[in-house]
Amino acid sequence: YYSEGQETPQTHGISKPREDIQTIMTVIGRRKWSEIETQNLNLQRTYLAGCNLGKGNFSKANFDKSNLREAILSGADFSKANLSNTDFKDAILYHADLSQTWLTEANLSGANLISANLNFTDLNQADLSDAKLFNADVNFADFSSVKFLNMREFISARNFENALMSPKFRAEVEKLQAKQTAEKQN
């Protein structure tokens, strides 16, 4: 977790947002549940690369086609949000709530999803290359057509047995599990 104003270990030429933009996003992220039920937050096509939105409440928000590259989103609540086509490359989503979200065609390459909640999340056509999934909860998440998912990362997640996956992918998972079990016994 990184505090506001602290450099992230992965800055690749993405400049930090202007101070006024960061302040606006911090205030929006502090919404109360009563406000979420009555207001639909539309942040479609928003450029928020490098923003610190950690612990923000973005439940049910629409971030379709937004840029959140290298954003700090640790502990943020995105439950039931539309995150389709969103760019999360190298974002820090440690312990974020992504349950029941639409992450179709999202770029999650290099994202830190360690201990994130991905229960019932739609990940169709999402790019998960180099994503970190250790201890993420993927109960009933749809991995049936994801792109570039590292098998070892996938099986380091919790409840991966209940995730939706193609028969071919499931066979590969079971083969890797059997291999790891055999290695432990030797």
Secondary structure by P-SEA (a helix, b strand, c coil): ccccccccccccccccccaaaaaaaaaaaaccaaaaacccccccccccccccccccccccccccccccccccccccccccccccccccccccccccccccccccccccccccccccccccccccccccccccccccccccccccccccccaaaaaaccccccccccaaaaaaaaaaaaaaaaaaac
